[in-house]
Amino acid sequence: SQKIEQNSEALNIQEGKTATLTCNYTNYSPAYLQWYRQDPGRGPVFLLLIRENEKEKRKERLKVTFDTTLKQSLFHITASQPADSATYLCALTGGFKTIFGAGTRLFVKA
Amino acid sequence: EAGVAQSPRYKIIEKRQSVAFWCNPISGHATLYWYQQILGQGPKLLIQFQNNGVVDDSQLPKDRFSAERLKGVDSTLKIQPAKLEDSAVYLCASSRLAGGLTDTQYFGPGTRLTVL
């Protein structure tokens, strides 16, 4: 069955460092992959989208890579700030269907 | 532009009672989604509408859950009767394009349901 895995443990990093979050998937051929941010008590907010034929996408301090051979996406936040603390979800879309990972909690300490 | 609106924000009911949630998507968005998010998990798609037709309801427990999207705009999700395991946040999302195209989903704040 289709499966998405994100780091189940929380990621704790120091302010100013680069946070790297991982999204692995199996039994799926997504047309594109998205990363969302979710704060407590709120719905997910879209951050970045990367298509299957793209290797890398950037937006300000955010960078996403997508390796369809490894079936993995990496999400980087450079120069992290305490305001970046949240849960980050990856979502894969293929065949008119989108499935979400469970998310990784990121804590950025000042 | 106004975001996706949902109501109520919180609901507490006893098991075997019924409950309904309402969603108003972003104006002009063709596709509407209902998700169930259990604490510590990612959102799980319950049903996806394209305009007022159902695209995917494969994970909707149809013996107790029902949803409709009248006139291709607002939508309601109903649970009858509720079970303890239905305790979750119910998220509504909408996207501009018809399904199958590169599209971003915009989420509402969700309704937190507690079943006692």
Chai-1 contact restraints between the chains, C-beta under 6 A:
chainA,res_idxA,chainB,res_idxB,connection_type,confidence,min_distance_angstrom,max_distance_angstrom,comment,restraint_id
A,Y32,B,T102,contact,1.0,0.0,6.0,A-B,restraint_1
A,R42,B,P109,contact,1.0,0.0,6.0,A-B,restraint_2
A,G43,B,L91,contact,1.0,0.0,6.0,A-B,restraint_3
A,G43,B,F107,contact,1.0,0.0,6.0,A-B,restraint_4
A,G43,B,G108,contact,1.0,0.0,6.0,A-B,restraint_5
A,G43,B,P109,contact,1.0,0.0,6.0,A-B,restraint_6
A,G43,B,G110,contact,1.0,0.0,6.0,A-B,restraint_7
A,P44,B,F107,contact,1.0,0.0,6.0,A-B,restraint_8
A,F46,B,T104,contact,1.0,0.0,6.0,A-B,restraint_9
A,L89,B,G42,contact,1.0,0.0,6.0,A-B,restraint_10
A,F96,B,G99,contact,1.0,0.0,6.0,A-B,restraint_11
A,F96,B,G100,contact,1.0,0.0,6.0,A-B,restraint_12
A,F100,B,G42,contact,1.0,0.0,6.0,A-B,restraint_13
A,F100,B,P43,contact,1.0,0.0,6.0,A-B,restraint_14
A,G101,B,G42,contact,1.0,0.0,6.0,A-B,restraint_15
A,A102,B,Q41,contact,1.0,0.0,6.0,A-B,restraint_16
A,A102,B,G42,contact,1.0,0.0,6.0,A-B,restraint_17
A,G103,B,G42,contact,1.0,0.0,6.0,A-B,restraint_18
